[in-house]
Amino acid sequence: RELKGIGLEPAALKRLGYSAAELRDADVSAEVMRALKYTARQLRSGGYTARELSPSYSLIEMKEGLYRAAEVADAGYQIGALFAAKFTALDLRKALIFSVSQMRGAGYTATDMKKAGFDAKRLHEAQYPAAEALDAGFTAAQLYAAGYYARELRSAGLSALALREAVTRYTQLELVSVRPSQAACVSHVRSEHQSIPE
């Protein structure tokens, strides 16, 4: 904290070439740094936290300054604010803070979730509609295996033929994955699912 005793204002220190890190070390607030035209990215490089910036910089500015979703969430921002600031579903997945259901509630689509690497089972657990999951690019077989019912897939616009193929593929995969002594039971495991609406 050597700068604190030299008697110069922050503006003078900036003109002399002191870095954002040095100014933070001298207890110069993010509010003052904003007045001096420092960007959020410069402050992040200087060690300022999202919590320190939040009274003076917008969430969009912090995102542009490369603050991560976990950092701004720790600063008190809710998931809806992160969605509005264009944090991606992948950003939130990396943060390991929000559930898939919370992300759906905030406005992230099935397509967003698939791009972020979430599988069909996670979407089913978060109650994404079958039609939206199909539009996102998941196959009927993936959705059926994830727990979507045949009637849901049929209502989503899947043809009876495509649905039968999905059920057949699921059953074949199940047969491969179980011991021979269990194979005879596979066709009964999801009997409710096997009823395919015409």
N, C-alpha and C positions, 0 to 999 in steps of 0.2 A: 504493500500500500504506500509505496514511495511517492506517488503523485499527489497524495492528499495534503502533503505539507508544502507544496511549492507555490500555492497561492494563485493559481491560474484557473479561470473559468473553463468549463468543458469545451466551449466553442474555441477557445484559444488552444486547448490541448489537441483538438481535432486539426486545427490549422498547422500545428507543429508535427502532425503525422502520427500521433499516438493511435494505437489500434483500439478496436472495440473491446477486446479482451482487457487491455490496460485500463480503459475507461471504466469497465465493469469492476475491475479490481480496485478502482478509486471510488467505488460506490456511486457512479453516475447511473441514474435510473433509466429504465427503458423509455419513460415518458420524455426525459430530456434528450435521449438519443434520437427519438423520433423527431423532436423539434430541430435537431441538428441534421436531419435528412438521412439518417442511417436506415438502411433497409432491414427487414426482418431476417434476411439471409445473412447479412453482415453481423447482426446481433447473435444469431445462432452460432456462427463461426467464432464469435467472441465469448461464447459460453452462457449467454442469457437463456433462461428457461422459458418455456411457453407460458408458465404461470406469471413470470415477470413481464412478459409482453402483453398478456391478455387485456390489461386495462387500456392500452394505448394502440395496439395493432389489431386489425380485424382477423378473423379466423382464416379468411381467404389469403390475406397477406402472410400469415404464418405458414399456410400450406405452400405458398409460393416460396417461402423462405426455407422450405424443406423440413419443417417440423413434422414429425410422424404422428399418426393417429393416436398412438398410445400417449404421446407427450401432451397433445392438446386435450385428450380425454382426462388426463391427470390434472390438467389446469382447470377442469370443471365443465368442459363443453359436453353436451349431450349428443347422442347419436344422430338426432334430427339435424343438429347444426352441422355435424360432419358431412352428412348427406348433402345438405344445401351448399356446402363449401366445395363439393365435388371430390371428396375423398372417395376412392373406389372401394368396392367390396373387398378387393385384394388388400388394400391398405388396412381395412378393418380386420380382415382375417389375420394379418400379421400382428396386429395389436393384441390379439388374444384376450380381448375384453368383452366384446359383445357377442351375444348368441345369434344363431341364424334366425331365430324368431324375431329378435329385436331388429335385425337388419331388414327383415321383410317388412316389419311394422314401420320402419323409417322410410321405406320406398324403394329399396333395392329389388330389382326384378330377378326372375329366375335366370335370365340371360347374364345379368351381372354376376350372379352367384356361380354360374357354370364357368364363366371366364376367370373367376377367382379360385377355381379348383374344387369347389364343393361338389360332392357327388349327389346322385339322385336320392339316396337315402336321407341325406341331411335336408334336402328340399321337402321331402315327404314329411319328415318330422316337424318341419316348420309350417306345414300345411299350405305349401304352394299348390295352386290348382294344377291338375294334370295337363290341361290345355296350355298353360303357361310353360310348364316344364317341357312339353313336346316342342313348343315354339322355340325354346332355348336351345334345342338340338339334342336333347336326350332321346334315346330310342325307346320304342314301346317295351322292348325286352328289359331295358335298364329300369324303366319306371315300374314295370310289373314286379321285377326282382326287388325293387326298393320298397314295395309294400302298397303301391297304388292298386286299387281294386279294378277288376275288369270293367265293371259298370262305369267307373270314373273315366277310364281310358276311352270307352265307347262314347260316353257323353262328350268327351273332348274332341270327337270327330274321327277317331280311329275306326277304320272299317273292320267288320267282323273277321275278314280274312287276315288282315294284319294283326289283329288281336290274337287269333288262333296261332299264328306263327310265333308271336311273342311268348305265349303260354307254352307252346311246344319247345321253344328254345330254352325257356326257364326250366322246364321239367328235365330236358336233356342235361343241362348243366348240373342240376341237382342230382341226377342219377350218377353222373361222373364223380361227384364230390362225396358220395356216401358209400358205406360198405355194402357188398352184395346182399347181406342179410336185411338191410334197411330199404333196399330199392323198392320193394313191393309197397312200402308205406308212403313213398313220395307223392304218388298221385292223390293221396288223401290229405296231405298236409295243408293245402290251401283250397279246400273244396269250394269255399265260397267264391274264391277268385276264379275257379275254373268255369263257373257258369257264365258263358259269353253271350251277352245280348245280341240278338240279330239286328 
